[in-house]
Amino acid sequence: MNLFSTLATFCLELGSVYIKSKEAPAKDVLKDLVEMCRGVQHPIRGLFLRSYLAQISRDKLPDIGSEYEGDADSVMDAVEFVLQNFTEMNKLWVRLQHQGPGRVREKLEKERSELRDLVGKNLHVLGQIEGVDLGMYKDAVLPRVLEQIVNCSDDLAQYYLMDCIIQVFPDEYHLQTLETLLGACPQLQPTVDVKTVLSQLMERLSNYAASSTDVLPEFLQVEAFAKLSSAIGRVIEAQVNMPIVGAITLYVSLLTFTLRVHPDRLDYVDQVLGACVKKLSSKPKLEDQRAKKQVVALLSAPLEKYNDAVMALTLSNYPRVMDHLDNETNKVMAMVIIESIMKNYTCISTADQVEVLFELIKGLIKDLDGTAADELDEEDFNEEQNSVARLIHMLYNDDPEELLKIICTVKKSIMKGGPRRLPFTVPPLIFSALRLIRQLQSQDGDVAGEEVPATPKKIFQILNEMIESLSAVPSPELALRLYLQCAEAANDCGLEPVAYEFFTQAFVLYEEEIADSKAQVTAIHLIIGTLQRLNVFGVENRDTLTHKATGYSAKLLKKPDQCRAVYACSHLFWVDDQDGIKDGERVLLCLKRALRIANAAQQMANVTRGNSGPVTLFVEILNKYLYFFEKGNPQITSAAIQGLIELITTEMQSESTAPNAASDAFFASTLRYIQFQKQKGGAMGEKYDSVKV
């Protein structure tokens, strides 16, 4: 056998020389050579022999433009020669799998894989024959090659040769013979990785479409999308054992092709998603991690292509695909959607869009079946809810009526979120509603056809409901801040009863829900600061609120906190931009009360020795005296300031008071300010003349 192979090789070399001599037609010599090779039937020797034949005949084929009888008829002879050699080589290659015992089968498969290029070279030669035009490829080449691929019934050969066809021949040929090529795919062995073959085909066609806009009409003419979609459906149906991840991967490739070739056809995109839904219908929830990733890739593709999440909201099958994701992956996809909106600054501007969007991200805004917010990692949970909060700020419409619908739609969704989510999602919605209220300040009327009139007063009712949900969570400190924000907005709208109600709710929260001493200090200063800015209240209501504020200030746990809150209340009785609020007597009462508290704190510090903090309180109160003195409060006299300076000096020099650099510096700075005012002269300088420093 070895001797015959050697002789055959020698004959091939002689044949090559004979063709060069041109003493006989090249096609006849090639025909004799390919027939002669049949004598070597050992798979490996036969493969190498025929590979050598392909190599030495490559430049001697009777192609158009060739020196070896190149005319239209002889081109077909060249094609026939290559096809015959390819067929025989493929048969030898396939036979290799049956050589040797079963225990070395894995080794044989590895050897077969290494020899595949010997067979594939024939297809490369076919692709380089100039005379093989589209017509010849369509009528003679492709059918013969596909027939051999299907009939060999070998998964390795079928996968490799299908890939060769896709890579070797021009994109235009693939497009024009798409139906024929795709028709072979369902006939391949179930173990063939058809999804990769089809994916590579669609990628080549996508690149071809992207290369020039002139070729796009060809895609429409041959109905490429419909044929690809149909072929994928037939392949999935034929390969009943195909893993679900394989089917979804095919749809991902088809969607990628669609988005690149037909980006304007949203109906095509929805068809792909619908086909995926049909495939997933037998599996309520995906369990395969790879399949989940592919579904995320499928749903992410339109977002990445259009950079506009609103486009995804118009796809009817988009939420249907998401419904097949498990809760964790559903949340991952919801985060992808939100990130797309944030990245592209997409404004969701209608209530209908908001309703669809919040259905898509429902995994983030409420507990789904089998999960609870309490079970989630705190850091991950906070990141998710902060994303939802940022999303709410992206929901806007210039039309107040539509914006109100959006707010009501969001409210309906987030109120199902549970106590752990509400502190994240309620505040941004409240601020959106407050923004709407400021739009409506100059308007008065109802939203046509709506149950809730679009008036500030009615929107405040909605706000009150939302904040009550926070106070029940409980998040009393957050609720108190929001009540004060609403009170300020009601003040701007001139709604005294509404502002008073919000302040009342804030005081109730303060009294009943806020127990921590530090939180009380923060809350009372927020109340005082907000109340100072409001001008909507009449005398009676304002007196009631200021009385409560001063009363709560004096009841704080620590004396220094009491002192600071009480002297802060002095500003409630003297507001520069409100002529009716200038009660010098009550300002003086607050400051004297603060002095008494500071004095009590100082006495306690003297007992404990070494606590010099209360001296700073005296300096802070001195600065308040100076403020109101300059504002023209007749009750604050230079004598009172002088007496306070002397008191502070005495306390600092007392043996019972430990030195404190901060207090000393604060007092020295205050005295320098007084001295500066005296030196500056003018009306203010005259006021300070009687103060000795």
Rosetta blueprint (number, residue, H / E / L):
1 M L
2 N H
3 L H
4 F H
5 S H
6 T H
7 L H
8 A H
9 T H
10 F H
11 C H
12 L H
13 E H
14 L H
15 G H
16 S H
17 V H
18 Y H
19 I H
20 K H
21 S H
22 K L
23 E L
24 A L
25 P L
26 A H
27 K H
28 D H
29 V H
30 L H
31 K H
32 D H
33 L H
34 V H
35 E H
36 M H
37 C H
38 R H
39 G H
40 V L
41 Q L
42 H L
43 P H
44 I H
45 R H
46 G H
47 L H
48 F H
49 L H
50 R H
51 S H
52 Y H
53 L H
54 A H
55 Q H
56 I H
57 S H
58 R H
59 D H
60 K H
61 L L
62 P L
63 D L
64 I L
65 G L
66 S L
67 E L
68 Y L
69 E L
70 G L
71 D L
72 A H
73 D H
74 S H
75 V H
76 M H
77 D H
78 A H
79 V H
80 E H
81 F H
82 V H
83 L H
84 Q H
85 N H
86 F H
87 T H
88 E H
89 M H
90 N H
91 K H
92 L H
93 W H
94 V H
95 R H
96 L H
97 Q H
98 H H
99 Q L
100 G L
101 P L
102 G H
103 R H
104 V H
105 R H
106 E H
107 K H
108 L H
109 E H
110 K H
111 E H
112 R H
113 S H
114 E H
115 L L
116 R H
117 D H
118 L H
119 V H
120 G H
121 K H
122 N H
123 L H
124 H H
125 V H
126 L H
127 G H
128 Q H
129 I L
130 E L
131 G L
132 V L
133 D L
134 L H
135 G H
136 M H
137 Y H
138 K H
139 D H
140 A H
141 V H
142 L H
143 P H
144 R H
145 V H
146 L H
147 E H
148 Q H
149 I H
150 V H
151 N H
152 C H
153 S L
154 D L
155 D H
156 L H
157 A H
158 Q H
159 Y H
160 Y H
161 L H
162 M H
163 D H
164 C H
165 I H
166 I H
167 Q H
168 V H
169 F L
170 P L
171 D H
172 E H
173 Y H
174 H H
175 L H
176 Q H
177 T L
178 L H
179 E H
180 T H
181 L H
182 L H
183 G H
184 A H
185 C H
186 P H
187 Q H
188 L L
189 Q L
190 P L
191 T L
192 V L
193 D L
194 V H
195 K H
196 T H
197 V H
198 L H
199 S H
200 Q H
201 L H
202 M H
203 E H
204 R H
205 L H
206 S H
207 N H
208 Y H
209 A H
210 A H
211 S H
212 S L
213 T H
214 D H
215 V H
216 L H
217 P H
218 E H
219 F H
220 L H
221 Q H
222 V L
223 E L
224 A H
225 F H
226 A H
227 K H
228 L H
229 S H
230 S H
231 A H
232 I H
233 G H
234 R H
235 V H
236 I H
237 E H
238 A H
239 Q L
240 V L
241 N L
242 M L
243 P L
244 I H
245 V H
246 G H
247 A H
248 I H
249 T H
250 L H
251 Y H
252 V H
253 S H
254 L H
255 L H
256 T H
257 F H
258 T H
259 L H
260 R H
261 V H
262 H L
263 P L
264 D L
265 R L
266 L H
267 D H
268 Y H
269 V H
270 D H
271 Q H
272 V H
273 L H
274 G H
275 A H
276 C H
277 V H
278 K H
279 K H
280 L H
281 S L
282 S L
283 K L
284 P L
285 K L
286 L L
287 E L
288 D L
289 Q H
290 R H
291 A H
292 K H
293 K H
294 Q H
295 V H
296 V H
297 A H
298 L H
299 L H
300 S H
301 A H
302 P H
303 L H
304 E H
305 K H
306 Y H
307 N L
308 D L
309 A H
310 V H
311 M H
312 A H
313 L H
314 T L
315 L L
316 S L
317 N L
318 Y H
319 P H
320 R H
321 V H
322 M H
323 D L
324 H L
325 L L
326 D L
327 N H
328 E H
329 T H
330 N H
331 K H
332 V H
333 M H
334 A H
335 M H
336 V H
337 I H
338 I H
339 E H
340 S H
341 I H
342 M H
343 K H
344 N L
345 Y L
346 T L
347 C L
348 I E
349 S L
350 T L
351 A H
352 D H
353 Q H
354 V H
355 E H
356 V H
357 L H
358 F H
359 E H
360 L H
361 I L
362 K H
363 G H
364 L H
365 I H
366 K L
367 D L
368 L L
369 D L
370 G L
371 T L
372 A L
373 A H
374 D H
375 E H
376 L L
377 D L
378 E H
379 E H
380 D H
381 F H
382 N H
383 E H
384 E H
385 Q H
386 N H
387 S H
388 V H
389 A H
390 R H
391 L H
392 I H
393 H H
394 M L
395 L E
396 Y L
397 N L
398 D L
399 D L
400 P H
401 E H
402 E H
403 L H
404 L H
405 K H
406 I H
407 I H
408 C H
409 T H
410 V H
411 K H
412 K H
413 S H
414 I H
415 M L
416 K L
417 G L
418 G L
419 P L
420 R L
421 R L
422 L H
423 P H
424 F H
425 T H
426 V H
427 P H
428 P H
429 L H
430 I H
431 F H
432 S H
433 A H
434 L H
435 R H
436 L H
437 I H
438 R H
439 Q H
440 L H
441 Q L
442 S L
443 Q L
444 D L
445 G L
446 D L
447 V L
448 A L
449 G L
450 E L
451 E L
452 V L
453 P L
454 A L
455 T L
456 P H
457 K H
458 K H
459 I H
460 F H
461 Q H
462 I H
463 L H
464 N H
465 E H
466 M H
467 I H
468 E H
469 S H
470 L H
471 S H
472 A L
473 V L
474 P L
475 S L
476 P H
477 E H
478 L H
479 A H
480 L H
481 R H
482 L H
483 Y H
484 L H
485 Q H
486 C H
487 A H
488 E H
489 A H
490 A H
491 N H
492 D H
493 C L
494 G L
495 L L
496 E H
497 P H
498 V H
499 A H
500 Y H
501 E H
502 F H
503 F H
504 T H
505 Q H
506 A H
507 F H
508 V H
509 L H
510 Y H
511 E H
512 E H
513 E L
514 I L
515 A L
516 D L
517 S H
518 K H
519 A H
520 Q H
521 V H
522 T H
523 A H
524 I H
525 H H
526 L H
527 I H
528 I H
529 G H
530 T H
531 L H
532 Q H
533 R H
534 L L
535 N L
536 V L
537 F L
538 G L
539 V H
540 E H
541 N H
542 R H
543 D H
544 T H
545 L H
546 T H
547 H H
548 K H
549 A H
550 T H
551 G H
552 Y H
553 S H
554 A L
555 K L
556 L L
557 L L
558 K L
559 K H
560 P H
561 D H
562 Q H
563 C H
564 R H
565 A H
566 V H
567 Y H
568 A H
569 C H
570 S H
571 H H
572 L H
573 F H
574 W E
575 V L
576 D L
577 D L
578 Q L
579 D L
580 G L
581 I L
582 K E
583 D L
584 G H
585 E H
586 R H
587 V H
588 L H
589 L H
590 C H
591 L H
592 K H
593 R H
594 A H
595 L H
596 R H
597 I H
598 A H
599 N H
600 A H
601 A H
602 Q H
603 Q H
604 M H
605 A H
606 N H
607 V H
608 T H
609 R L
610 G L
611 N L
612 S L
613 G H
614 P H
615 V H
616 T H
617 L H
618 F H
619 V H
620 E H
621 I H
622 L H
623 N H
624 K H
625 Y H
626 L H
627 Y H
628 F H
629 F H
630 E H
631 K L
632 G L
633 N L
634 P L
635 Q L
636 I L
637 T L
638 S H
639 A H
640 A H
641 I H
642 Q H
643 G H
644 L H
645 I H
646 E H
647 L H
648 I H
649 T H
650 T H
651 E H
652 M H
653 Q H
654 S L
655 E L
656 S L
657 T L
658 A L
659 P L
660 N L
661 A H
662 A H
663 S H
664 D H
665 A H
666 F H
667 F H
668 A H
669 S H
670 T H
671 L H
672 R H
673 Y H
674 I H
675 Q H
676 F H
677 Q H
678 K H
679 Q H
680 K H
681 G L
682 G H
683 A H
684 M H
685 G H
686 E H
687 K H
688 Y H
689 D L
690 S L
691 V L
692 K L
693 V L
